[in-house]
Amino acid sequence: MNKDFVSFLASRVVNVASVPQRSPFRYPGGKTWLVPYVRLWLRSITPPLRELIEPFAGGSIVGLTAAFENLAKKVTLIELDSDVASVWKTILHGDVEWLANRVGTFGLTPDSARALLNLRPRGTKERAFMTIVRNRVQRGGILAPGAGVMKEGENGKGIRSRWYPTTLQRRMLDIARIRNRIRFVEGDGLAYIERKLQRKNVAFFIDPPYTVAGRRLYTHSDIDHERLFRLAKRLGGEFLMTYDDSPEIRRLVIDSRLDCETVLMKNTHNTKMLELLIGRNLAWLRHPDTSQPIFRELFAQTNSDLLDSPL
Ligand SMILES: C[S@@+](CC[C@H](N)C(=O)[O-])C[C@H]1O[C@@H](n2cnc3c(N)ncnc32)[C@H](O)[C@@H]1O
């Protein structure tokens, strides 16, 4: 084991400000901080990857990065939450211009947000717009039932503190420009994995709701973690799974004879936490090809003191 590199991982956090933010969502449990590691992982796969599958897509930062940076020829995103799904369906397979225009022309105030969010959406694109607004005005971007609307916001900017209409429009239209390479499927990620078990030359990035925080953060958080581990072990292709570092998950890693390593990140409350990366063989992480520019980039993008994230 490359001890230096592993201790490096345990002492530094990725500076998320150095990672291009491509998702229209600010997603609780989002994996922007993992992007430099994902680049290292996907570049280590030979032959070049035909497809990256993200069965628990959420804000899809990993899938989007892979598509934009040509780390996979094709990307497939799967998500069960129908509000989140409405956004991906509209951007990738629907009327993205309507959505971008609606975002650009909406006068966001506490009253207009309340009125909008009390409406019943008539169709997918209206639902997508309401979801984008909710994601921007609710505390922590949380879309689960019971999440509150922020009052003070940041820097005293109240409800508008996370509302960047021009940036959101640009992100949505940029994604739409490469939509011939990204496919969205609304449904159950576990069932999707089960259907694709035998596929070779594909890789799965698996980021399920975590065991501890999942219930508070997502509308759908009940996952059969044991079943997910059983399926992951049987996958014909490569996979990388992320989890909270809990005794339950450590036990599943050992029982499944999978490989795992801890990496450091900072959560939205700026608390440093260790997260688990799980795979069949994490040699790409312990013995990275140090001649690769991507490796130097990972060093450059890590910092012992994380800057504030502009999500
Ligand atoms: C940890 S989040 C993913 C975050 C994502 N990696 C990102 O960077 O934004 C987990 C996601 O899984 C979704 N989910 C929960 N159960 C699911 C299921 N059975 N099938 C597909 N998606 C599911 C949740 O709605 C949530 O969006």
Ligand as a Chemical Component Dictionary entry (heavy atoms), coordinates in Angstrom:
data_LIG
# 
_chem_comp.id                   LIG 
_chem_comp.type                 NON-POLYMER 
_chem_comp.pdbx_formal_charge   0 
_chem_comp.three_letter_code    LIG 
# 
loop_
_chem_comp_atom.comp_id 
_chem_comp_atom.atom_id 
_chem_comp_atom.alt_atom_id 
_chem_comp_atom.type_symbol 
_chem_comp_atom.charge 
_chem_comp_atom.model_Cartn_x 
_chem_comp_atom.model_Cartn_y 
_chem_comp_atom.model_Cartn_z 
_chem_comp_atom.pdbx_ordinal 
LIG C1  C1  C 0  -26.700 10.739 -1.984 1  
LIG S1  S1  S 1  -27.947 11.258 -3.109 2  
LIG C2  C2  C 0  -27.080 11.367 -4.639 3  
LIG C3  C3  C 0  -26.305 12.628 -4.748 4  
LIG C4  C4  C 0  -25.551 12.770 -6.067 5  
LIG N1  N1  N 0  -24.451 11.832 -6.153 6  
LIG C5  C5  C 0  -25.036 14.186 -6.253 7  
LIG O1  O1  O 0  -23.808 14.412 -6.279 8  
LIG O2  O2  O -1 -25.868 15.093 -6.341 9  
LIG C6  C6  C 0  -28.930 9.843  -3.283 10 
LIG C7  C7  C 0  -30.075 9.961  -4.291 11 
LIG O3  O3  O 0  -30.709 8.692  -4.450 12 
LIG C8  C8  C 0  -32.096 8.904  -4.699 13 
LIG N2  N2  N 0  -32.782 7.628  -4.452 14 
LIG C9  C9  C 0  -33.234 7.111  -3.295 15 
LIG N3  N3  N 0  -33.719 5.866  -3.479 16 
LIG C10 C10 C 0  -33.553 5.581  -4.802 17 
LIG C11 C11 C 0  -33.826 4.446  -5.605 18 
LIG N4  N4  N 0  -34.359 3.331  -5.089 19 
LIG N5  N5  N 0  -33.526 4.508  -6.916 20 
LIG C12 C12 C 0  -32.964 5.624  -7.465 21 
LIG N6  N6  N 0  -32.680 6.730  -6.756 22 
LIG C13 C13 C 0  -32.964 6.717  -5.431 23 
LIG C14 C14 C 0  -32.451 10.031 -3.754 24 
LIG O4  O4  O 0  -33.641 10.668 -4.171 25 
LIG C15 C15 C 0  -31.206 10.920 -3.910 26 
LIG O5  O5  O 0  -31.389 11.833 -4.953 27 
# 
loop_
_chem_comp_bond.comp_id 
_chem_comp_bond.atom_id_1 
_chem_comp_bond.atom_id_2 
_chem_comp_bond.value_order 
_chem_comp_bond.pdbx_ordinal 
LIG C1  S1  SING 1  
LIG S1  C2  SING 2  
LIG S1  C6  SING 3  
LIG C2  C3  SING 4  
LIG C3  C4  SING 5  
LIG C4  N1  SING 6  
LIG C4  C5  SING 7  
LIG C5  O1  DOUB 8  
LIG C5  O2  SING 9  
LIG C6  C7  SING 10 
LIG C7  O3  SING 11 
LIG C7  C15 SING 12 
LIG O3  C8  SING 13 
LIG C8  N2  SING 14 
LIG C8  C14 SING 15 
LIG N2  C9  SING 16 
LIG N2  C13 SING 17 
LIG C9  N3  DOUB 18 
LIG N3  C10 SING 19 
LIG C10 C11 SING 20 
LIG C10 C13 DOUB 21 
LIG C11 N4  SING 22 
LIG C11 N5  DOUB 23 
LIG N5  C12 SING 24 
LIG C12 N6  DOUB 25 
LIG N6  C13 SING 26 
LIG C14 O4  SING 27 
LIG C14 C15 SING 28 
LIG C15 O5  SING 29 
# 
